[in-house]
Amino acid sequence: MAVRTQTLMQPRRPNVRAWLAFFFGVVAAGVIPVAIELTRKVPGAVLLDAVWAIPVAAAAAIVSLLFARGARGAIARTLERVGGSVWIRLARVLAVTGICFTLSASIAVGLYELLLRLEH
């Protein structure tokens, strides 16, 4: 009986994948607004210079969703002895936000390029 209570009383281990999912979610949601703000602060930079942030945000969002999936699997495998479900939820929200920013920025840049081509 002592072995069983000792097994049940083990402290929760950190879920590193959940933390990584949250980190990449923050990167996905934040890189495009930061890039836009940088174009305002840097002399000589125009708004179109922030285009480099679109693939970075897309990649970070995908990585965040993959880490969130792995973290959820770790929770299921360990019968919820590892924590991180709140971090996973936040990571998913941030990753979806990053995907929305990526799609809207891609549409805006694509439409701008189309209008430039039609102008000439």
Secondary structure as UniProt FT lines:
FT   HELIX           2..8
FT   HELIX           16..41
FT   TURN            43..44
FT   HELIX           47..52
FT   HELIX           53..77
FT   TURN            78..80
FT   HELIX           85..119
//
